[in-house]
């Protein structure tokens, strides 16, 4: 099973993705590691990426996922078109959208920025929320509200949803 843990910055993509991959014994990758230096510099400066910035990055993420039968990747995958690029490289991937109201994630991102040197700050949230296209009814995936559950609850919900798909 190929899984893409998606959502805006600060929703917990990496934490949930690592926990899911560990529980399933799958390979894990954080899509942030596939960004070229120019993309990281733009985001660190608070400048949203353009689609032209994203296409090669998404293709690289999709190729990594497609090269594995069972793997988990954390990737924003905010628009359906971006998810389609991933699916072209990794057919059958399942999307897990970690969702929350913007104000909840703004608080998390501010706290993270104060504690770490993560390049994606709260200034990117406005553009990410305006870009976000939640999963459509015809897309294979699940949406989990991360504002009401702690990490263990989110991971449990995601694992249960994925196990139902395995059967």
OpenMM code with the backbone's topology and positions (N, CA, C; nanometers):
from openmm import Vec3, app, unit

residues = "UNK UNK UNK UNK UNK UNK UNK UNK UNK UNK UNK UNK UNK UNK UNK UNK UNK UNK UNK UNK UNK UNK UNK UNK UNK UNK UNK UNK UNK UNK UNK UNK UNK UNK UNK UNK UNK UNK UNK UNK UNK UNK UNK UNK UNK UNK UNK UNK UNK UNK UNK UNK UNK UNK UNK UNK UNK UNK UNK UNK UNK UNK UNK UNK UNK UNK UNK UNK UNK UNK UNK UNK UNK UNK UNK UNK UNK UNK UNK UNK UNK UNK UNK UNK UNK UNK UNK UNK UNK UNK UNK UNK UNK UNK UNK UNK UNK UNK UNK UNK UNK UNK UNK UNK UNK UNK UNK UNK UNK UNK UNK UNK UNK UNK UNK UNK UNK UNK UNK UNK UNK UNK UNK UNK UNK UNK UNK UNK UNK UNK UNK UNK UNK UNK UNK UNK UNK UNK UNK UNK UNK UNK UNK UNK UNK UNK UNK UNK UNK UNK UNK UNK UNK UNK UNK UNK UNK UNK UNK UNK UNK UNK UNK UNK UNK UNK UNK".split()
positions = [
    Vec3(0.0840, -0.1179, 0.0000),
    Vec3(0.0000, 0.0000, 0.0000),
    Vec3(0.0884, 0.1240, 0.0000),
    Vec3(0.0541, 0.2175, -0.0867),
    Vec3(0.1236, 0.3455, -0.0945),
    Vec3(0.0345, 0.4513, -0.0307),
    Vec3(0.0906, 0.5254, 0.0649),
    Vec3(0.0124, 0.6225, 0.1413),
    Vec3(0.0784, 0.7598, 0.1314),
    Vec3(-0.0036, 0.8609, 0.1054),
    Vec3(0.0413, 1.0000, 0.1058),
    Vec3(-0.0313, 1.0701, 0.2201),
    Vec3(0.0439, 1.1142, 0.3206),
    Vec3(-0.0123, 1.1911, 0.4308),
    Vec3(-0.0014, 1.3373, 0.3889),
    Vec3(-0.1168, 1.4028, 0.3718),
    Vec3(-0.1206, 1.5356, 0.3107),
    Vec3(-0.1849, 1.6396, 0.4003),
    Vec3(-0.1609, 1.7660, 0.3663),
    Vec3(-0.2227, 1.8775, 0.4356),
    Vec3(-0.1303, 1.9974, 0.4379),
    Vec3(-0.1799, 2.1043, 0.4969),
    Vec3(-0.1024, 2.2284, 0.5030),
    Vec3(0.0086, 2.2154, 0.6074),
    Vec3(0.0971, 2.3119, 0.6064),
    Vec3(0.2073, 2.3109, 0.7019),
    Vec3(0.1538, 2.3112, 0.8455),
    Vec3(0.2191, 2.2347, 0.9314),
    Vec3(0.1826, 2.2311, 1.0724),
    Vec3(0.0742, 2.1326, 1.1103),
    Vec3(0.0203, 2.0580, 1.0131),
    Vec3(-0.0890, 1.9652, 1.0450),
    Vec3(-0.0391, 1.8338, 1.1050),
    Vec3(0.0908, 1.8072, 1.0965),
    Vec3(0.1463, 1.6853, 1.1537),
    Vec3(0.1793, 1.5779, 1.0527),
    Vec3(0.1975, 1.6161, 0.9267),
    Vec3(0.2236, 1.5182, 0.8208),
    Vec3(0.3420, 1.4269, 0.8533),
    Vec3(0.4527, 1.4864, 0.8954),
    Vec3(0.5729, 1.4068, 0.9210),
    Vec3(0.5540, 1.3166, 1.0422),
    Vec3(0.5023, 1.3712, 1.1512),
    Vec3(0.4830, 1.2904, 1.2730),
    Vec3(0.3894, 1.1735, 1.2471),
    Vec3(0.2781, 1.2002, 1.1803),
    Vec3(0.1823, 1.0937, 1.1505),
    Vec3(0.2411, 0.9962, 1.0481),
    Vec3(0.3070, 1.0488, 0.9463),
    Vec3(0.3666, 0.9621, 0.8440),
    Vec3(0.4698, 0.8667, 0.9011),
    Vec3(0.5564, 0.9174, 0.9885),
    Vec3(0.6572, 0.8320, 1.0523),
    Vec3(0.5889, 0.7245, 1.1376),
    Vec3(0.4895, 0.7644, 1.2158),
    Vec3(0.4202, 0.6681, 1.3021),
    Vec3(0.3496, 0.5597, 1.2200),
    Vec3(0.2870, 0.5988, 1.1106),
    Vec3(0.2177, 0.5020, 1.0249),
    Vec3(0.3183, 0.4090, 0.9574),
    Vec3(0.4268, 0.4642, 0.9061),
    Vec3(0.5264, 0.3791, 0.8393),
    Vec3(0.5924, 0.2845, 0.9385),
    Vec3(0.6193, 0.3324, 1.0604),
    Vec3(0.6771, 0.2446, 1.1630),
    Vec3(0.5810, 0.1308, 1.1980),
    Vec3(0.4541, 0.1646, 1.2151),
    Vec3(0.3545, 0.0638, 1.2528),
    Vec3(0.3354, -0.0403, 1.1421),
    Vec3(0.3458, 0.0030, 1.0182),
    Vec3(0.3240, -0.0879, 0.9045),
    Vec3(0.4540, -0.1523, 0.8561),
    Vec3(0.5682, -0.1045, 0.9063),
    Vec3(0.6962, -0.1568, 0.8602),
    Vec3(0.7294, -0.1124, 0.7187),
    Vec3(0.6841, 0.0075, 0.6806),
    Vec3(0.7052, 0.0606, 0.5456),
    Vec3(0.8180, 0.1623, 0.5429),
    Vec3(0.8700, 0.1859, 0.4224),
    Vec3(0.9634, 0.2956, 0.4014),
    Vec3(0.8887, 0.4265, 0.4214),
    Vec3(0.9610, 0.5312, 0.4644),
    Vec3(0.9026, 0.6631, 0.4820),
    Vec3(0.9925, 0.7682, 0.4192),
    Vec3(0.9289, 0.8692, 0.3602),
    Vec3(1.0025, 0.9861, 0.3119),
    Vec3(0.9205, 1.1104, 0.3406),
    Vec3(0.9894, 1.2172, 0.3738),
    Vec3(0.9274, 1.3480, 0.3892),
    Vec3(0.9509, 1.4217, 0.2581),
    Vec3(0.8442, 1.4620, 0.1914),
    Vec3(0.8571, 1.5275, 0.0611),
    Vec3(0.9405, 1.6542, 0.0690),
    Vec3(0.9494, 1.7157, 0.1866),
    Vec3(1.0330, 1.8357, 0.2002),
    Vec3(1.1770, 1.8069, 0.1593),
    Vec3(1.2215, 1.6836, 0.1784),
    Vec3(1.3591, 1.6477, 0.1440),
    Vec3(1.3834, 1.6479, -0.0076),
    Vec3(1.2761, 1.6486, -0.0865),
    Vec3(1.2883, 1.6460, -0.2322),
    Vec3(1.2892, 1.7864, -0.2930),
    Vec3(1.2648, 1.8882, -0.2116),
    Vec3(1.2649, 2.0257, -0.2636),
    Vec3(1.4056, 2.0687, -0.3011),
    Vec3(1.4205, 2.1326, -0.4168),
    Vec3(1.5512, 2.1921, -0.4486),
    Vec3(1.5756, 2.3123, -0.3576),
    Vec3(1.6988, 2.3524, -0.3469),
    Vec3(1.7375, 2.4628, -0.2582),
    Vec3(1.6589, 2.5912, -0.2887),
    Vec3(1.6289, 2.6166, -0.4161),
    Vec3(1.5550, 2.7385, -0.4530),
    Vec3(1.4152, 2.7387, -0.3919),
    Vec3(1.3491, 2.6232, -0.3894),
    Vec3(1.2160, 2.6146, -0.3276),
    Vec3(1.2244, 2.6405, -0.1775),
    Vec3(1.3227, 2.5808, -0.1122),
    Vec3(1.3385, 2.5987, 0.0325),
    Vec3(1.3646, 2.7456, 0.0638),
    Vec3(1.4474, 2.8104, -0.0157),
    Vec3(1.4777, 2.9521, 0.0061),
    Vec3(1.3519, 3.0378, -0.0085),
    Vec3(1.2706, 3.0076, -0.1080),
    Vec3(1.1464, 3.0837, -0.1264),
    Vec3(1.0557, 3.0675, -0.0049),
    Vec3(1.0360, 2.9443, 0.0376),
    Vec3(0.9461, 2.9193, 0.1502),
    Vec3(1.0005, 2.9815, 0.2786),
    Vec3(1.1304, 2.9726, 0.2988),
    Vec3(1.1917, 3.0310, 0.4182),
    Vec3(1.1720, 3.1825, 0.4213),
    Vec3(1.1636, 3.2429, 0.3033),
    Vec3(1.1418, 3.3865, 0.2934),
    Vec3(0.9930, 3.4221, 0.3010),
    Vec3(0.9072, 3.3184, 0.3141),
    Vec3(0.7635, 3.3425, 0.3221),
    Vec3(0.6975, 3.3594, 0.1865),
    Vec3(0.7695, 3.3233, 0.0801),
    Vec3(0.7159, 3.3354, -0.0559),
    Vec3(0.6535, 3.2027, -0.0978),
    Vec3(0.5241, 3.2031, -0.1297),
    Vec3(0.4603, 3.0784, -0.1729),
    Vec3(0.5217, 3.0259, -0.3024),
    Vec3(0.5246, 2.8956, -0.3150),
    Vec3(0.5738, 2.8340, -0.4377),
    Vec3(0.4705, 2.8482, -0.5482),
    Vec3(0.5179, 2.8552, -0.6709),
    Vec3(0.4308, 2.8543, -0.7882),
    Vec3(0.4157, 2.7104, -0.8355),
    Vec3(0.3206, 2.6879, -0.9245),
    Vec3(0.3067, 2.5539, -0.9809),
    Vec3(0.4338, 2.5134, -1.0552),
    Vec3(0.4981, 2.6083, -1.1206),
    Vec3(0.6231, 2.5772, -1.1916),
    Vec3(0.7297, 2.5283, -1.0941),
    Vec3(0.7281, 2.5813, -0.9715),
    Vec3(0.8211, 2.5339, -0.8684),
    Vec3(0.7851, 2.3914, -0.8254),
    Vec3(0.6566, 2.3630, -0.8234),
    Vec3(0.6090, 2.2372, -0.7654),
    Vec3(0.6173, 2.1165, -0.8583),
    Vec3(0.5953, 2.1344, -0.9895),
    Vec3(0.5847, 2.0174, -1.0781),
    Vec3(0.7042, 1.9234, -1.0695),
    Vec3(0.8292, 1.9697, -1.0832),
    Vec3(0.9424, 1.8756, -1.0752),
    Vec3(0.9528, 1.8099, -0.9371),
    Vec3(0.9223, 1.8870, -0.8335),
    Vec3(0.9256, 1.8344, -0.6970),
    Vec3(0.8229, 1.7227, -0.6816),
    Vec3(0.6998, 1.7468, -0.7272),
    Vec3(0.5948, 1.6453, -0.7160),
    Vec3(0.6288, 1.5193, -0.7958),
    Vec3(0.6881, 1.5368, -0.9122),
    Vec3(0.7278, 1.4205, -0.9922),
    Vec3(0.8339, 1.3380, -0.9193),
    Vec3(0.9280, 1.4048, -0.8538),
    Vec3(1.0312, 1.3320, -0.7784),
    Vec3(0.9707, 1.2574, -0.6597),
    Vec3(0.8786, 1.3221, -0.5895),
    Vec3(0.8112, 1.2566, -0.4762),
    Vec3(0.7315, 1.1366, -0.5263),
    Vec3(0.6564, 1.1565, -0.6326),
    Vec3(0.5768, 1.0474, -0.6893),
    Vec3(0.6624, 0.9315, -0.7369),
    Vec3(0.7761, 0.9624, -0.7966),
    Vec3(0.8653, 0.8556, -0.8421),
    Vec3(0.9180, 0.7754, -0.7239),
    Vec3(0.9574, 0.8437, -0.6171),
    Vec3(1.0055, 0.7727, -0.4977),
    Vec3(0.8967, 0.6786, -0.4478),
    Vec3(0.7751, 0.7277, -0.4368),
    Vec3(0.6652, 0.6460, -0.3872),
    Vec3(0.6339, 0.5324, -0.4845),
    Vec3(0.6335, 0.5628, -0.6132),
    Vec3(0.6032, 0.4617, -0.7144),
    Vec3(0.7068, 0.3519, -0.7246),
    Vec3(0.8285, 0.3789, -0.6818),
    Vec3(0.9357, 0.2788, -0.6851),
    Vec3(0.9227, 0.1770, -0.5723),
    Vec3(0.8243, 0.1963, -0.4854),
    Vec3(0.8058, 0.1076, -0.3704),
    Vec3(0.6643, 0.0523, -0.3710),
    Vec3(0.6528, -0.0730, -0.3318),
    Vec3(0.5200, -0.1350, -0.3249),
    Vec3(0.4448, -0.0889, -0.2011),
    Vec3(0.5168, -0.0750, -0.0914),
    Vec3(0.4586, -0.0320, 0.0358),
    Vec3(0.5444, 0.0809, 0.0916),
    Vec3(0.4863, 0.2004, 0.1000),
    Vec3(0.5626, 0.3152, 0.1504),
    Vec3(0.4664, 0.4255, 0.1930),
    Vec3(0.5195, 0.5143, 0.2742),
    Vec3(0.4444, 0.6301, 0.3223),
    Vec3(0.5277, 0.7541, 0.2934),
    Vec3(0.4625, 0.8577, 0.2417),
    Vec3(0.5298, 0.9851, 0.2188),
    Vec3(0.4425, 1.0965, 0.2755),
    Vec3(0.5061, 1.1917, 0.3408),
    Vec3(0.4342, 1.3116, 0.3837),
    Vec3(0.4576, 1.4168, 0.2763),
    Vec3(0.3460, 1.4724, 0.2261),
    Vec3(0.3539, 1.5682, 0.1160),
    Vec3(0.2301, 1.6566, 0.1216),
    Vec3(0.2464, 1.7858, 0.1062),
    Vec3(0.1315, 1.8757, 0.1172),
    Vec3(0.0194, 1.8370, 0.0203),
    Vec3(0.0492, 1.8094, -0.1052),
    Vec3(-0.0493, 1.7632, -0.2042),
    Vec3(-0.1794, 1.8435, -0.1952),
    Vec3(-0.1681, 1.9746, -0.1943),
    Vec3(-0.2815, 2.0611, -0.1642),
    Vec3(-0.3899, 2.0638, -0.2719),
    Vec3(-0.3530, 2.0515, -0.3954),
    Vec3(-0.4511, 2.0555, -0.5049),
    Vec3(-0.4687, 1.9167, -0.5647),
    Vec3(-0.5863, 1.8965, -0.6215),
    Vec3(-0.6122, 1.7692, -0.6885),
    Vec3(-0.5106, 1.7464, -0.8011),
    Vec3(-0.4768, 1.8506, -0.8745),
    Vec3(-0.3789, 1.8358, -0.9829),
    Vec3(-0.2458, 1.7855, -0.9295),
    Vec3(-0.2073, 1.8285, -0.8100),
    Vec3(-0.0818, 1.7811, -0.7501),
    Vec3(-0.0947, 1.6335, -0.7143),
    Vec3(-0.2090, 1.5958, -0.6610),
    Vec3(-0.2309, 1.4546, -0.6258),
    Vec3(-0.2314, 1.3673, -0.7503),
    Vec3(-0.2814, 1.4223, -0.8606),
    Vec3(-0.2813, 1.3464, -0.9861),
    Vec3(-0.1396, 1.3227, -1.0376),
    Vec3(-0.0500, 1.4185, -1.0161),
    Vec3(0.0911, 1.3983, -1.0531),
    Vec3(0.1485, 1.2822, -0.9712),
    Vec3(0.1186, 1.2811, -0.8417),
    Vec3(0.1660, 1.1719, -0.7559),
    Vec3(0.1080, 1.0383, -0.8020),
    Vec3(-0.0215, 1.0360, -0.8328),
    Vec3(-0.0865, 0.9118, -0.8767),
    Vec3(-0.0318, 0.8618, -1.0102),
    Vec3(0.0090, 0.9533, -1.0977),
    Vec3(0.0666, 0.9116, -1.2260),
    Vec3(0.1950, 0.8329, -1.2045),
    Vec3(0.2691, 0.8679, -1.1003),
    Vec3(0.3942, 0.7995, -1.0689),
    Vec3(0.3729, 0.6825, -0.9731),
    Vec3(0.2686, 0.6909, -0.8899),
    Vec3(0.2430, 0.5902, -0.7853),
    Vec3(0.0955, 0.5506, -0.7885),
    Vec3(0.0564, 0.4738, -0.8907),
    Vec3(-0.0847, 0.4358, -0.9039),
    Vec3(-0.1368, 0.3657, -0.7780),
    Vec3(-0.2611, 0.3962, -0.7450),
    Vec3(-0.3242, 0.3320, -0.6306),
    Vec3(-0.2920, 0.3938, -0.4963),
    Vec3(-0.2162, 0.5023, -0.4948),
    Vec3(-0.1831, 0.5664, -0.3667),
    Vec3(-0.3113, 0.6104, -0.2966),
    Vec3(-0.3086, 0.6028, -0.1652),
    Vec3(-0.4198, 0.6440, -0.0805),
    Vec3(-0.3781, 0.7723, -0.0101),
    Vec3(-0.4677, 0.8702, -0.0088),
    Vec3(-0.4381, 0.9989, 0.0527),
    Vec3(-0.5016, 1.0075, 0.1914),
    Vec3(-0.4233, 1.0567, 0.2864),
    Vec3(-0.4702, 1.0812, 0.4226),
    Vec3(-0.4565, 1.2309, 0.4461),
    Vec3(-0.5707, 1.3007, 0.4462),
    Vec3(-0.5701, 1.4465, 0.4633),
    Vec3(-0.5837, 1.4792, 0.6113),
    Vec3(-0.4806, 1.5408, 0.6666),
    Vec3(-0.4830, 1.5864, 0.8053),
    Vec3(-0.5345, 1.7294, 0.8045),
    Vec3(-0.6556, 1.7481, 0.8539),
    Vec3(-0.7238, 1.8764, 0.8436),
    Vec3(-0.7445, 1.9401, 0.9806),
    Vec3(-0.7502, 2.0732, 0.9814),
    Vec3(-0.7785, 2.1492, 1.1031),
    Vec3(-0.8099, 2.2927, 1.0635),
    Vec3(-0.8833, 2.3640, 1.1468),
    Vec3(-0.9051, 2.5063, 1.1197),
    Vec3(-0.7712, 2.5809, 1.1178),
    Vec3(-0.7643, 2.6852, 1.0378),
    Vec3(-0.6393, 2.7582, 1.0199),
    Vec3(-0.5848, 2.8125, 1.1512),
    Vec3(-0.6684, 2.8651, 1.2378),
    Vec3(-0.6178, 2.9252, 1.3623),
    Vec3(-0.5482, 2.8222, 1.4513),
    Vec3(-0.5939, 2.6981, 1.4461),
    Vec3(-0.5306, 2.5919, 1.5253),
    Vec3(-0.3884, 2.5675, 1.4750),
    Vec3(-0.3736, 2.5604, 1.3438),
    Vec3(-0.2418, 2.5318, 1.2876),
    Vec3(-0.1491, 2.6522, 1.2950),
    Vec3(-0.2039, 2.7720, 1.2918),
    Vec3(-0.1189, 2.8907, 1.3097),
    Vec3(-0.0492, 2.8855, 1.4448),
    Vec3(-0.1223, 2.8469, 1.5487),
    Vec3(-0.0619, 2.8349, 1.6820),
    Vec3(0.0472, 2.7285, 1.6824),
    Vec3(0.0204, 2.6154, 1.6202),
    Vec3(0.1205, 2.5075, 1.6162),
    Vec3(0.2458, 2.5494, 1.5414),
    Vec3(0.2265, 2.6152, 1.4273),
    Vec3(0.3417, 2.6551, 1.3459),
    Vec3(0.4249, 2.7606, 1.4177),
    Vec3(0.3601, 2.8532, 1.4853),
    Vec3(0.4358, 2.9540, 1.5612),
    Vec3(0.5190, 2.8869, 1.6707),
    Vec3(0.4591, 2.7908, 1.7395),
    Vec3(0.5319, 2.7185, 1.8450),
    Vec3(0.6478, 2.6394, 1.7852),
    Vec3(0.6249, 2.5744, 1.6708),
    Vec3(0.7305, 2.4969, 1.6053),
    Vec3(0.8427, 2.5876, 1.5588),
    Vec3(0.8077, 2.7015, 1.5012),
    Vec3(0.9093, 2.7947, 1.4512),
    Vec3(0.9967, 2.8465, 1.5640),
    Vec3(0.9378, 2.8653, 1.6810),
    Vec3(1.0150, 2.9131, 1.7961),
    Vec3(1.1093, 2.8049, 1.8478),
    Vec3(1.0727, 2.6783, 1.8283),
    Vec3(1.1507, 2.5676, 1.8841),
    Vec3(1.2480, 2.5044, 1.7840),
    Vec3(1.2244, 2.5239, 1.6546),
    Vec3(1.3088, 2.4579, 1.5539),
    Vec3(1.3472, 2.5576, 1.4460),
    Vec3(1.4218, 2.5085, 1.3496),
    Vec3(1.4592, 2.5928, 1.2362),
    Vec3(1.3835, 2.5525, 1.1101),
    Vec3(1.2605, 2.5008, 1.1262),
    Vec3(1.1820, 2.4583, 1.0100),
    Vec3(1.1563, 2.5770, 0.9190),
    Vec3(1.1717, 2.5561, 0.7881),
    Vec3(1.1638, 2.6671, 0.6933),
    Vec3(1.0217, 2.7141, 0.6644),
    Vec3(0.9207, 2.6328, 0.6914),
    Vec3(0.7831, 2.6716, 0.6592),
    Vec3(0.7184, 2.7356, 0.7811),
    Vec3(0.6988, 2.8649, 0.7729),
    Vec3(0.6423, 2.9379, 0.8854),
    Vec3(0.4942, 2.9675, 0.8689),
    Vec3(0.4380, 3.0342, 0.9685),
    Vec3(0.2956, 3.0659, 0.9707),
    Vec3(0.2554, 3.1563, 0.8542),
    Vec3(0.3493, 3.2330, 0.8006),
    Vec3(0.3163, 3.3230, 0.6899),
    Vec3(0.2716, 3.2474, 0.5649),
    Vec3(0.3054, 3.1211, 0.5536),
    Vec3(0.2648, 3.0414, 0.4374),
    Vec3(0.1225, 2.9869, 0.4496),
    Vec3(0.0660, 2.9890, 0.5683),
    Vec3(-0.0647, 2.9261, 0.5880),
    Vec3(-0.1761, 2.9921, 0.5070),
    Vec3(-0.1779, 3.1242, 0.4965),
    Vec3(-0.2825, 3.1893, 0.4174),
    Vec3(-0.2843, 3.1368, 0.2745),
    Vec3(-0.1672, 3.1327, 0.2120),
    Vec3(-0.1621, 3.0867, 0.0727),
    Vec3(-0.1939, 2.9372, 0.0639),
    Vec3(-0.1510, 2.8602, 0.1623),
    Vec3(-0.1795, 2.7168, 0.1570),
    Vec3(-0.3288, 2.6888, 0.1732),
    Vec3(-0.3933, 2.7581, 0.2642),
    Vec3(-0.5377, 2.7384, 0.2798),
    Vec3(-0.6145, 2.7859, 0.1566),
    Vec3(-0.5680, 2.8920, 0.0917),
    Vec3(-0.6376, 2.9362, -0.0295),
    Vec3(-0.6125, 2.8404, -0.1460),
    Vec3(-0.5022, 2.7687, -0.1424),
    Vec3(-0.4693, 2.6705, -0.2458),
    Vec3(-0.5368, 2.5357, -0.2199),
    Vec3(-0.5595, 2.5025, -0.0950),
    Vec3(-0.6082, 2.3701, -0.0557),
    Vec3(-0.7397, 2.3325, -0.1231),
    Vec3(-0.7384, 2.2172, -0.1859),
    Vec3(-0.8588, 2.1531, -0.2392),
    Vec3(-0.8739, 2.0227, -0.1624),
    Vec3(-0.9658, 2.0178, -0.0648),
    Vec3(-0.9831, 1.8939, 0.0117),
    Vec3(-1.0130, 1.7769, -0.0815),
    Vec3(-0.9916, 1.6570, -0.0319),
    Vec3(-1.0194, 1.5379, -0.1117),
    Vec3(-1.1634, 1.5400, -0.1613),
    Vec3(-1.1804, 1.5099, -0.2872),
    Vec3(-1.3140, 1.4999, -0.3461),
    Vec3(-1.3695, 1.3595, -0.3193),
    Vec3(-1.4988, 1.3465, -0.3325),
    Vec3(-1.5650, 1.2178, -0.3054),
    Vec3(-1.5105, 1.1047, -0.3919),
    Vec3(-1.4611, 1.1366, -0.5117),
    Vec3(-1.4115, 1.0313, -0.6005),
    Vec3(-1.2612, 1.0055, -0.5845),
    Vec3(-1.1969, 1.0706, -0.4878),
    Vec3(-1.0556, 1.0438, -0.4610),
    Vec3(-1.0454, 0.9398, -0.3498),
    Vec3(-0.9476, 0.8513, -0.3618),
    Vec3(-0.9293, 0.7454, -0.2628),
    Vec3(-0.8507, 0.8015, -0.1449),
    Vec3(-0.9180, 0.8085, -0.0302),
    Vec3(-0.8511, 0.8608, 0.0865),
    Vec3(-0.9460, 0.8822, 0.2025),
    Vec3(-0.8901, 0.9424, 0.3067),
    Vec3(-0.9634, 0.9691, 0.4292),
    Vec3(-0.9174, 1.1037, 0.4829),
    Vec3(-1.0101, 1.1753, 0.5474),
    Vec3(-0.9763, 1.3018, 0.6121),
    Vec3(-0.9902, 1.2833, 0.7621),
    Vec3(-0.8877, 1.3276, 0.8354),
    Vec3(-0.8873, 1.3175, 0.9813),
    Vec3(-0.8706, 1.4576, 1.0375),
    Vec3(-0.9587, 1.4970, 1.1296),
    Vec3(-0.9513, 1.6278, 1.1942),
    Vec3(-0.8462, 1.6196, 1.3050),
    Vec3(-0.7341, 1.6859, 1.2844),
    Vec3(-0.6240, 1.6805, 1.3812),
    Vec3(-0.6390, 1.7817, 1.4931),
    Vec3(-0.7451, 1.8627, 1.4890),
    Vec3(-0.7637, 1.9616, 1.5946),
    Vec3(-0.8317, 1.9026, 1.7174),
    Vec3(-0.8954, 1.7885, 1.7031),
    Vec3(-0.9692, 1.7296, 1.8153),
    Vec3(-0.9003, 1.6081, 1.8755),
    Vec3(-0.8045, 1.5533, 1.8055),
    Vec3(-0.7335, 1.4342, 1.8528),
    Vec3(-0.5856, 1.4662, 1.8713),
    Vec3(-0.5244, 1.4094, 1.9721),
    Vec3(-0.3800, 1.4180, 1.9868),
    Vec3(-0.3137, 1.3279, 1.8839),
    Vec3(-0.1820, 1.3286, 1.8816),
    Vec3(-0.1083, 1.2486, 1.7833),
    Vec3(-0.1475, 1.1022, 1.7887),
    Vec3(-0.1545, 1.0439, 1.9078),
    Vec3(-0.1873, 0.9004, 1.9157),
    Vec3(-0.3275, 0.8727, 1.8625),
    Vec3(-0.4221, 0.9633, 1.8882),
    Vec3(-0.5576, 0.9460, 1.8368),
    Vec3(-0.5641, 0.9573, 1.6858),
    Vec3(-0.4885, 1.0518, 1.6310),
    Vec3(-0.4837, 1.0677, 1.4854),
    Vec3(-0.4234, 0.9430, 1.4222),
    Vec3(-0.3122, 0.8973, 1.4767),
    Vec3(-0.2459, 0.7785, 1.4223),
    Vec3(-0.3397, 0.6582, 1.4294),
    Vec3(-0.4083, 0.6422, 1.5407),
    Vec3(-0.5030, 0.5306, 1.5555),
    Vec3(-0.6138, 0.5403, 1.4494),
    Vec3(-0.6689, 0.6587, 1.4293),
    Vec3(-0.7742, 0.6770, 1.3290),
    Vec3(-0.7244, 0.6445, 1.1884),
    Vec3(-0.6052, 0.6906, 1.1571),
    Vec3(-0.5483, 0.6650, 1.0245),
    Vec3(-0.5216, 0.5156, 1.0071),
    Vec3(-0.4618, 0.4531, 1.1068),
    Vec3(-0.4330, 0.3091, 1.0973),
    Vec3(-0.5618, 0.2296, 1.0775),
    Vec3(-0.6670, 0.2645, 1.1505),
    Vec3(-0.7945, 0.1943, 1.1350),
    Vec3(-0.8495, 0.2115, 0.9937),
    Vec3(-0.8420, 0.3317, 0.9410),
    Vec3(-0.8912, 0.3577, 0.8058),
    Vec3(-0.8107, 0.2784, 0.7026),
    Vec3(-0.6786, 0.2726, 0.7202),
    Vec3(-0.5948, 0.1986, 0.6262),
    Vec3(-0.6186, 0.0475, 0.6389),
    Vec3(-0.6368, -0.0002, 0.7597),
    Vec3(-0.6630, -0.1437, 0.7783),
    Vec3(-0.7940, -0.1834, 0.7108),
    Vec3(-0.8944, -0.0981, 0.7145),
    Vec3(-1.0201, -0.1268, 0.6458),
    Vec3(-0.9975, -0.1389, 0.4964),
    Vec3(-0.9057, -0.0590, 0.4414),
    Vec3(-0.8755, -0.0648, 0.2979),
    Vec3(-0.7962, -0.1908, 0.2628),
    Vec3(-0.7197, -0.2426, 0.3592),
    Vec3(-0.6406, -0.3643, 0.3368),
    Vec3(-0.7278, -0.4883, 0.3241),
    Vec3(-0.8449, -0.4856, 0.3867),
    Vec3(-0.9294, -0.6060, 0.3883),
    Vec3(-1.0184, -0.6155, 0.2684),
] * unit.nanometer
topology = app.Topology()
chain = topology.addChain("A")
for resn in residues:
    res = topology.addResidue(resn, chain)
    for name in ("N", "CA", "C"):
        topology.addAtom(name, app.Element.getBySymbol(name[0]), res)
